[in-house]
Amino acid sequence: MESSVGPRFSGLNPSQQAAVEETLRQFWGYDQLRPLQGEAIAAGLNGRDSLVVLPPGGGKSLCYQVPPAILGGTHVVVSPLISLMKDQLDSLRACGYPATALHSGISPTERDEAERGIAAGEYRLVFVAPERLVNSRFLDLLRRQSVGSFSIDEAHCISHWGHNFRPEYRQLAILKNRFPGTSVHAFTATATGRVRDDIVEQLRLDAPEVLVGTFDRPNLTYRIVPRHKLRNQVVEVVERHHGEALIIYCISRSDTERLSKFLQKEGYRADCYHAGLEAESRRRVQDAFSNESLDIIVATVAFGMGVDRSDVRCVIHAAMPKSIEHYQQETGRAGRDGLEAECVLFYSPADTLRWRKLLERANQDDDWQTQLGDLPPDRFVSARQNGARQELDAGVALLDHMRKFVAPGNCRHKTLSEYFGQSYETDNCDACDICLGECEDLEDGTAAAQKILSCVFRVQQQYGIAHIADVLRGMRTDRVVELSHDRLSTFGLMSDTTKTAITNMVYQLVDQDLVTRTDSTYPVLQLNQRSAEVLRGEREVWLVPQRKKKASVTRTAHEQEAWEGVDRNLFEHLRDVRLHLARERGVPPFVIFGDATLRHLASAKPTTPEEFLDVHGVGAKKLADFGEVFLGEIAEYGGNTAAMQNETDHTHDEDLETNAHGYS
């Protein structure tokens, strides 16, 4: 049975709650749990299988980190990316938590040292990739230990219906056979009901506790903007977040390279990331972003699952993602610290067609033999065809949901929540372009649609978009004249409209299934049942106008509240202190403290170790490591500020005295 969001520490009995509270204070400096973390931790403490779906920033990691610290013994976490393991390991070690990781990025000496520590029971958590976990050598090592639990991070990767299917995750089903009685816990940020059911089945979870958190992220502001001049539009958003961390997602590798080079020329600290780069180049770029040497990553979907940086203040999509699941996960990388963040999607109707072609090509190129194993040739061909069709159908269905989401209409937060099966009661989210009144108004495009569809009919449904636009604009090109299309009744019907605008309208009609564009080498437009309804005046058509106006941007209530009482100058100074300490230690700055902790420090301005320990995110180990430095910096900042104020007051007093004596 699925549980819903409940009070903090719910699900824990009194003794468990006391142990959890003490563990939170000791390692992380927290004094409470987020929704559903209590129930998830209780499942771990009680040895019950679980499936936990929490949004990015919802605190999944804590759910599998807390129980081992209380129970003792060795617990294993399956993680798909080295970078994700490394960031989590750095953060845990900074808190004084005993953990290690085994992956291809460590040296043989480091591997041997980690394995000796595992054999000696020194670590509460061991991070491994799925491929290494099912390796016979590692399984033998684990069988000699008393493994307390297995936690599967990014568990949606096991499902064909998930958005990041990874065949190697399917092998994890052996855990229930090899380690009977050991609990297995699956964690993911994004999973529909269908994917959740598939995860439970594939991992063979035994009567699991299924915990599904609220998918809505109230700290994120969603904006979807028609794409006109992408580079100018991107710069406009980047300037709103100057000096902050941004991720920009593109569809293709070449798109990322071109856009990152443009941003570099404009003076921004930007670089690109995609699967076509050498592994060392990818590692360098990701490390630079984590270490705050880069502000902007321009990437394909290859980037992100391993991003543990919590202070990403903006995610930009230069084109529409291929599913709502991808959109939810990629935008979810913004504001993971709970602070305000912006998500902007620049959309063109042509994105749908581009993704459809890529999906078809991917299914033709997939190496199905590696997934199907040693099947006989006749069965292999049949299975390959059926599998490819199934994959394509699933991809097209997900794409169709995304296409409907980007259209102006309902509140973005409400639409996302309802897609994942959750109600959204608020009438106005105050955090999306629709509710903020920023969305460009739709225009009645019925008359324009009838002209376009009539032209498609007059040319006998045998020509593509460019030719239709030429005829409608009254362009006597060689081809138009040769075909005598300059004699048609639709010739010049839209002579006052640009070719770009007509093309945009046609793509919107295709996107709304009001006209069909064939999948042939040279696509042509053809009428369908909905086309006939439009031509007969039985269906209204609404279109997004092709405007070049600058979109208005409203400061949300969440943004205002997030900075209330915070000394911004002190916050920026503490960021510099954090960066210096991080570089000394060779770790990402967020490992020292997150932005939420720095804002709390810049608001509370503690003066004693006891006050410093009361700040959110400060545990005993971090107090010992960083308390003296930050307290000193805050005290010095306060002294400098007071001195500057005294000097200002003194100057003001002199001015008053001068004026009192009648001097100008």
N, C-alpha and C positions, 0 to 999 in steps of 0.2 A: 504494500500500500504506500502511495506517495504522501509525504508529509509536506505541509506548507510552512511558510515563514513564521517563526514564533519568537518569544522573548529571549533576551540574551541569557546564556547558560542553560537554556531549556534542553531537556533530554539527559541531563547529568544528575546523578544522585548527589546528596550533600557531600559525601567524602570525595567523590570525583570532582565536584565543583571546586572544593578547597585545593585539591592537587593541581587542577588546571589553572586556577587563579595564581597559585604560587609559581608554576612553570612559566606562565605568561609574563609575570613580573620579572622573573629571574633572567630569561633569555631575550625577551622582546620589549619589555617595558610597557606592556599593554595592561589595561585594567578591565577590559570587557571583550566579549566576542561579538562578531557580526552575525546577522541572521543565518541560521542553520549550521553554523560552525559547531555549536554545542552538540546538536544531534549527530553530526558527522564524527566528531571526536568521541562521542559516547559509543558509536558503532565500533570505532577502532579499539577503545578500551574494553568493550565487551566481546571482542572477537567475532563480530557479526559482519558478513559480507555487506557491501554498500555500493550504491551508485550515487555520486554526488555531482549535481549540475549547478554550478555557481557562475555568475557572469565574471568577466575579467575584472580584477580588483575586488572580487568578493571574498578572497582569502582562502582559496582551495589549498594552497601549500601548507597553511597552518593546520589544516584538518589532518594531514598525515605526518606532520612534524611533532605535534604535541603528544599523541599517545606513546610513541617510542620513548620519549624523555621520561614519561611516568612509569611505563611498564618495564623498561630495560630490555635487554636482548637485542638481536639484530633484525632490522626491518629493511625491506628492499623497496626502492622506488624506481619504476620503469619510466624513463624519459626519452623522447625521440631525438633530442638534439644536444650535442656537446655543449654549445653555448648556454643552453638553459641549465644544464647540470652545473656548469662552472659558476654561473651567476648565483644560483641557489647555494652552492657550496661555499662561495666567498661570503655570502650574507650570513649563513649559519655559523661559520667559523668566527666571523666578527662578533657574533653574539655569544661565543663560547660553547656552541652546540657541537657535540662529537659526531662528525659525519665525514664520509669520503665518497669518491666516485671512481668508477672504472670505465674508461673509454679509450678510443684510439688516439686521443690527443695527449695522453700522458706517456712518459718514458718507461722503459722496462723496469728501471729502478723504482720509479714511483708506483708502478703496478705491483711489484713484489712487496713494497712496503705496505701498500693498501691491503693486499691479500693477507699479509702477516697480521695486520691489525684486525681484519675481519675474523681470522682464525682465533685471535686472542679475545674476541668479543669487545674490542675497544670502541666500536662505533654503533650508535643507535640507528643511523640511516646510512644506506649504501645506494648510490645512484648508478643505474646501468641502462644501457640501450637495450631494446628488445632482442636484437641479434645476439648480444653478449649473454643475456639472461638465459637463453635456451641453449647456449654452448655447453657441451657435456662437461668440460673442465670446470666451468663456473658452477654448474648444477651440483657437481661433486663437492665443491667447496661449501656450498650452502647446505647440502645434506648433512655435513658434519657439524653444522650450527643448529641452534634452536631458533629457526626463523619465525618471528612473531607475526609478520603480515607482509603482503605484497600490495603496493599501491600503483595503479596504472594511471599515469598522467596523460593528458590529451587522449583520453580513451575513445573519442569519436573516430580516431584513426583506424579502429578495428572494424568499422562498419562500411559496407559498400554504399550505404545511403548517407554516410557522413560526407563532409566537404573536403577532407584530407585523407582519403583512404590510403593505408599503407599495408601492403600484403604481409609484411613481417609481423605485424601486430596479431595476425590470425594465429600465429604459433603459440601465443600466450595461453591458449586453452589448455596446454599441458600442465599448467600450474596446479590445477585441481587434482590431476592424477599423480603428479610427482610429490606434492606436499598436501596430502589429505588432512583436513582439520585446520589448515592454516587459512586465515581469512584473507579475502581479496577485495580490494577497494578500487573502484573506478572513478576517475575524476575528469570532468570536462567543463568547458565554459559554454559550449553551444551544442545542443542536441534536441531535435524534435522528438516527439513521442515514438516515432518509428525508429529513430536512431537509438533511443534509450532501450527499446525492446531488443534491438539487435545486439547492443553491447552486453546486456544481461545474458542473452542466449550464447553468444560467441565465447564469453569468459566463463560460462557455466556457473554463474553466481548462484549461491544457495539461499533462497528466500531472502534476497537482499533488502536492506533498508534503502529505499529510493527517495532521495532528497533533492527537490528541484527548487532552486532559489528564484527570486524575482529577476527576470531578464532585463527589466528596465534599468537604465543607468541615468538617474536624474541629473548627474553632474555634467553630462555630455549635451552639447547643443548641436543638433543636426541641421545642416543646410544642404539643399540640393539645388544646384544652379545650372541653367542651360549653358552649355559650353559654346563660347563664341571665339574669343582670342585667348587660348588656354594660358600662354605664358604670362600675359598681362594679368589674368585672373589669379593665377598662382601667386605671383609677386604681391598682389593686393592682400591675399590671405597671409602670406609669409611675413609681411610687414606688421601685421597685427600681433605677431608672436616673435618679434625680433629678439634674438638671443636665447630663445627657448627651443625645446626639442620638438621636431616635426618629422612625421613619416609621410611620404607621398607615394601612393601606389599607382602603377601604370600596368597596362595589359602586357606589353611586349618588352623584351630586353632592350631593343633599339630605342624604344620610347624613354626608358629610364636613362640611357646614356645621353641622349640628346637633351633631355630636360635638366639633368644634373650639370652638364657642361654649360648650359645657358645660365643656370643659377650661380655657378662658379664665376663666370664672366661678369655677372652682376654684383659680385663681391660677397656672396653668401658662402658659409662653410658647409658645403654640400658634396655628396658623392653618391654613386649608384651601387646597387646590389642586385644581382640576379644569379640564377643557377649556372649561367654560362661562364662566369668568372672562375678563375683558378681558386682552389680551396683557400690558399694563403691570402689571396686578395679579398675574398669574402670575410675571412677571419679578421683581416686588418681593418676593413670598413666597419664591421660590427663592433670591434673593440674600440675604435675611434669614437663611434657613436655612444657606446656605454661610458667611455671615459670623458665625454663632453669635449673632445677635440673636434667633433663634427656636430653641427646643429640639425642638419637635414639629411635624411636618407631618402633617395628616390629609388624605389624598388618594385619588383614584381612580387607575386604572392610567395615567392621563395623566402622572403624575409618576414620575420615577425613572430613565428611560433616560439623562438628562443629568446625573444626580447623580454628582459626582466626589468628594464628601466621604467620606473613608476611615474616619472615626471614628464611624460610626453604630453604636451599641451595642445597639440593639433594633429589630426590625421586628415590628409587630403587624398581623395580619389580623383585622378586625372581622367578616369573613365569609369563606367559602371562595372562593379564586380559581377562575377557570374552566378552568385547566389546570395540570398539574404544571410545564410550561415556565414559565408565569407565576409560579408559586410559587417555583421555583428561582431565577428572575431577581430577583424582588422580595425574597425573603429574602437573596439574594446581595448586596444593597446594605448588609447589616450586616457589620461586621467585615472590611472590605476591606483593612485594614491588617494582617490576620493575628492580631489580638488577639481576645479572647473576646467573644462577642455572643450575644444571645438572640432567638429567633424564636417568637412565640406566635400560634396561630391559634385564634380562637373560632368554633366550628362549630355549625351547626344543620342537620338534614336538609332543612329548607325552602330552604336555599341552592341546592341542586341544581335545584329547580323554578324558583326565581327566575332562575337563569342560563339555563335552557332557554327561558323566555319571552323573555328579552332577546336570546338568539341568534336566535330566530325573528323577532322584531321587526326586528332589525338586518338580516337578510337580506331582509326585505320592503321596508325603507327604503333599502337600498344603491343608490347611483347607478351602475348597471352600465354605462350608456352611456359614462361617462368611462373605464371600463376596457376596453371592447370596441371603441371607436373608431367609425368610420363604416360600420357594417354595414348591409345592407339590412334593412328593418323585419321581414320574416319571420324572417330569420336572427338578428336582434337578440333577438326574443322567445324563440326557442328557446335561444339562448346564455345569455340572462339566467336563464331557468328552470333550465337545466342548471348554470350557475355558482352560482346561489343554493342549489340542492340540494347541490352539492358542498361549498360553504362550510359549510352547516348540518350536513351529515353529519360533516365534519371537526371542527367545533366540539363536536358532541355526543359524538364519540368521545373527544376530549381531556377533556371534562367528566366522562365516565364513569371515566377513569383517575384523575382527581382525587378523585372521590367514593370510590373504593376506597382511596385513599391515606389519607384522614382517619380511616378506621375503625380502632379499636384492633386491634393484631395484631403485626406484625413491627417491628423496629427501624426508625426513620424514616430514618436514614442508609443502612441496607441497602436499603430500599425505593427510595429516590431513586437510589442507585447502579445498582441492577438495572434500573430503568426506562430509564436512559440506556445500558443495555447493558454495564455494568461489574459485575464481581463485588465482593463486600464480605466479606472473610474473617473479620473480628473478630466474636466472639460477642456482645460487649457494648461498645457505642460509648461508654458513660459520658457521653452528651451528647444524650439524648432522653428524653421522658417515659416511654417504654416501658422502656428499659434502666435508668433511674434509679428505676423502681418508683413513679412518680408518677401513672401513668394510672389513671383511675377503673376499677374492676373491672367487667367485663361481667356482666350477670345473665341467667340463663335466662329468656327472655321468651316461651317457647313457649306457656304457658297463656294469657298475656295476648294474644298474637297470635291464638290460636284464638278467643278471645272476640270480638276485633275483627273478624276475617274472617267469623265466624259471623253477626255483626250485619250486615255488608255483604251477606251472602247473604239474611238475613231481610228486609231492606228492598229486596230485588230489584235491588241494584246500581244504584240510581237517585239516591243522595244523597251529599252531600259530607262532609267531615271533621267540621265543626261539628255537623251533625245526628247523625252516628254517635256522637259524644262525648256528646251530650245523651241519646240513647237508652241508652247503656251506663251513664251515671251515674244513670239513673232520673229524669230531669228532665221533669215534665209541662208542657212548654211548649205554647202554643196549637197549634203546628204538629205536635208529637208526638201530642197528643190527637186533633187533627183527622184525622190519618192512621192513627189507632188503633195507633200503634207502641208505645204504653204497654202493649199486650196481647201483645207479642212475648215469646218466651222469653228473649231477650237483654236485655230491659228491666231496668235496674238491676244487671246482672252486675258492673259495676265502680263501684258507688256509693261505695266508699271511696277512689276515685282522682280527683284533680283533673282538670278539663277540660284544663289546660295539659299535664299529664303524658300524658293519653290522646292529645292532639294530637301531642305529641313522639314517642310510640310509633308512631302512624300514619305520620308522616313518615319514621321510620326504616324501617318496613316498605316504604314506597314506594321509599325510597332503595336498599333491598336487592332490589327487584323482586319482593317477596313479595305485593304488591297493586298494581294499576295505577290511576293517577289520570289521568283524561282531560284532553285539552288544550282542552276546550271553554270557552266564556265562563263557564259555571258548572260547574267540574270536579266529577265524581262518582267514587266509588271502585268499581272493578270487579275481580273475581277473575281470576286467571290460573292457569297450570299449577302454578307454585310455590305458589300459595295452596292449591290442592287437596292438595299434598304436606304442607303444614303442618297442614291440617285433619284429614288421615288419620293424623297422627303420624309421618310418614315423614321429616320435616325438622325439625331443632332450630332455634330462633331465639334469637339473643343480642342483647340490647339494652343501650345505655348508660343507666344510671338517671338520672332527673331529680333530681339532688341539688343542694343549695345549700352543700355544705361547701367550705371554703377549700382550694384545692389546695396541697399541700406543694411546696416548691421546694428542690432540692438544689444546693449549690455544687459545680460540676464540677471535676475535676482540672485541666482546661485553665485555668479561671479562677484557680485557686490558683497554678499555675505562672507565669501571665502577670504576676503581681504580685510574684513572688519576688525579693527584694533591692531592690525599688523603694521609694524614700523618697516616700510618697504626698503628704506635705505639700509637698515640693519639686516633685513633678510638677504639683500644682495651681498652685503659684506660677509655674512655667514656662508653664503654659497661659495665665495672665494676661499674662505677658510677651509670648507669641506673639500673643495677641489685640490687645494694644496696638500691636505692630509691624505687624500686618496692617491695622489701621485707619489707621495712618499712611500705608501704601503703597496702600491701596484695593484689597486683594486678600483672598481668603478665607484664614483662618488656616492651613488645611492646606497652602497654598502655601508658607508659611514652613517649617514642619516638621510631620510627621505625629505622631500620638500615640505610635507605636512609637519614633520618635526621641526624643521627650520622656521616655518611660519609660527608654530607654537612658541619657539624660543624667542622670536622677534616680537611676539605679543606679550608673553609672560615676563621676559627679561629676568630670569632667575639669578640670584646672587649667592646662593649656597648650594653645596652638593645635594642637600635634601630637596631643595626646590627644583634642582636640575633633574633629579630622579623622578619627580612628579610629572615631567613633561612626557607627552605621548611619544612612544618609540624609544625611550631611554631605559635600558635595562642595566643590571649590575655591571656587566662586562663593559658596556659602552660608557658608563659613568667612570669606570676605572681608566679606560683608554683615552677618553676624549673630554671628560668633565672639566679638568683643569684648563685645557686650551680654550674651550668655548666660554667658560665662565670668565676667563681672563679677557677674551675678546669683547664679550658683552659689557664687562665693567669698563674697559678702556673706551669702548664706543660711547657708553653713558657719560664718562668723564669728559670726552671730547665734545659731546653734544652740549653738556652743561657749560663747558668753557665757552663754546661758541655763543650760547644763549646769554651768558654773563656779559660777553663782549658786546653783543647786540644791545642788551639792556643798558650797559654803561654808555654806549654811543648815543642811545636814545635819550638818557638822562642829560648828557652834555648838550644835546640839541635843545632840550626843554629849557635848560639853564640859559643857553645863549639867547633863545627866543624871549625869555623872561627879562633879559637886560635890553631888549629892543634891537638886537642885531639881526640882520637878515642873512 
